[in-house]
Amino acid sequence: MAWAGKILRVDLGKGTCTSEPLNMKWARDYIGQRGLATKYFTEEVDPKVDPLSPQNKIIWATGPLTGTMASTGGRYSVITKGALTGAVACSNSGGYWGAELKMAGWDMIVFEGKSPKPVYLYIENDNAKLLDADWLWGKSVWDTEPAIKAKHQDPQIRVSCIGRAAEAGCLYAAVINDLHRAAGRSGVGTVMGSKNLKAIAVRGTKGVGNIRDPKGFMKATTEAKKVLADNAVTGQGLPKFGTQVLMNVINEIGALPTRNHRDVQFEGAKDISAEAMHQPRKTDGKPTLVTNQACFGCTIACGRISKIDETHYTVQNRPEYWGASGGLEYEAAWALGAANGVKDLEALTYANFVCNEDGFDPISFGATVGAVMELYEMGVLKKEQLGIEALFGSAKALTYFAELTAKGEGFGKEIGLGSKRLTAKYGHPDLSMSVKGQEFPAYDSRGIQGMGLAYATSNRGACHLRGYTVASEVLGIPVKTDPLVTEGKAGLVKAFQDATAVFDSAGVCLFTSFAWTLANVQPQLATACTDEFTLEELNLIGERIWNMERDFNNRAGFSSEDDTLPKRLLTEPAKTGPAKGLTNGLDKMLPEYYQLRGWDEKGHLKPETRARLGL
Amino acid sequence: MQKSLYINADKCTGCLQCEMACSYENYGVFNPAKSRIKIFDFDHTGRKVPYTCTQCDEAWCLHACPVEAIKVDAATGAKVVLDDVCVGCKVCTIACPFGTINYVQDTGKVQKCDLCGGDPACAAACPTGAITYVDADWTGLERMKQWAAKVDNQPRA
């Protein structure tokens, strides 16, 4: 079993909380978390809905392995129609909140409507109620969580909430839990804010007990943990260096997008790398990195906990920023750093802290600042309107923009719209480095060809967490493929996309897939849930989830025309490195991909594909 | 030879595998709320610190119990709560200077670490070696070794 078996439905308009039994047929067909919540979402919500209207819904969902001893079994996802993209959105977070919801006896929470005034949801096991949040509105994430704990006199409460960025309408606002873990992308926090929902506070003391075959499960999870411990990436690389282990690697292969993707290698990469985070500072002799940290149940522990140099310009005489907190992870270090040509590690760490403090996505934010800097250098944007000189490489501009965007002040209001809307407003839409309105993460698809297809077809807009072919093309997991060629990438992308959908629906972290394949997840799911979860069935479920998301996007108005990349990546060759002279060969991969997917030339599911997947 | 739980907080990542192992061992559920070992999160410093009963020789809980519901396990030295004797009066929770014996609403009894009869589940589950089960007379061994490594006894040139 492993599912709690019930969902909480919250009508924010009426102020009611109702318990419903979980649809077990859907649980068998979609597992949990991403798959199952998206099934509920696509069944209940009109694809054409305005993401910020009361008719949009937003779901917090756990997987069957969430809250168990399966390694990394603490994940939850937030599912809605994305404020940034207008596409289906599903943002995944770690920390402790997801497990706490499961411990309280709930698989998911479905919010519908809009509250007439700010509220937060308080859950204590079976009891859930909406409480006034007027006193919390206007507070940052870092102030909201302790305030809720203090009010309920319970330090063991876990909080998932928004900060001031979402309140101010930043379109890539995140949902943050445990102070620095984020359901970061696509503007799920913006949707939360649009509903006047400030926070979900949970205390769960019931635990997770209904494992189908407890002895088999303990054996399967123990074996799977050993696989993680014995693997060089999950057992050594990630705990020591975090995802930041990638910075120098990706730079060397010429796939580190730099200065809004003008370049593919960054001369300052080493200054913002994992190795730099370990390096003692000249000022106080201490490295930026304090320690690594795990999320609930995680035996990898890739999380970075850092402390900013107290004498750095960003935090001088501001002791509230002198504590240790989350970051830098690779994607954030890239987006705040290389994407803007900034190599001041302390400034990046500070900007990342601000992103967590007020809940907004450092990837979309950093990439949008990159577009702003390019427009500034072109003379389109002026110092007077920005409030600062914004040349590539300016740490001061970066941190200034972070502070403005956090509160929706000054030009931060425009940066909060994301690069697509901002560059269109100023007449240069081609300078938005995005797909379906969502900014790229830290891999240039001229140097890693498969990622171009993965970005172009990602159901939530440009993203590294939907089909991470970097694993194969760069790291050789599970097999090494040539990053500079397009041949074979259609099948590779599809395989990664389908498998990822299963990881994201099980309740475990995608980072396990550096060591695990579905063959390692399958025994854990089967012993926890049902022996119907065979490897063959999981593969089919992954493909079903992918196509369900695609079908929703098609009905929302997306088509093959949106499966594309910015002109820069298709027409401006990489200037340096192994990919020098190359553009992304999307046109060579896309038709084969559609064919493998069973879609017509417009990117719609063919009837036989629907029938085969039961959609 | 008796053994003790030895906790090295420097190695703790805060994954809570120990809390789940403890609750699973004693209640058959994954439930940190019922764990007898607890990880404390000092988020301002980034430190995660495991804490549980140290099995005092002159155990305050044992001496305070009015119904003699806490006994010494001769093999392990653990102070063990006898569920069928405990009346849930909670005097032991007041007597314990460290807070490591606590009331459980569901059972109406108190609970504390009993070293799992000599094979502690928390130590077995810990992925980093932050919790180990070592010779009770030598819990300082690892720290001594760390300091010993700093001793410079080579003849100087």
Interface residues (C-beta under 8 A of the other chain):
Chain A: G67 T68 M69 Y96 A99 M103 Q156 L179 G204 T205 K206 G207 V208 G209 P214 M218 K225 A229 P239 V290 T291 N292 Q293 A294 C295 F296 G297 C298 T299 A301 I305 K307 G323 A324 S325
Chain B: T13 G14 C15 L16 Q17 M20 A21 S23 Y24 Y27 G28 V29 F30 N31 P32 A33 K34 D43 H44 T45 G46 R47 K48 A125 P127 T128
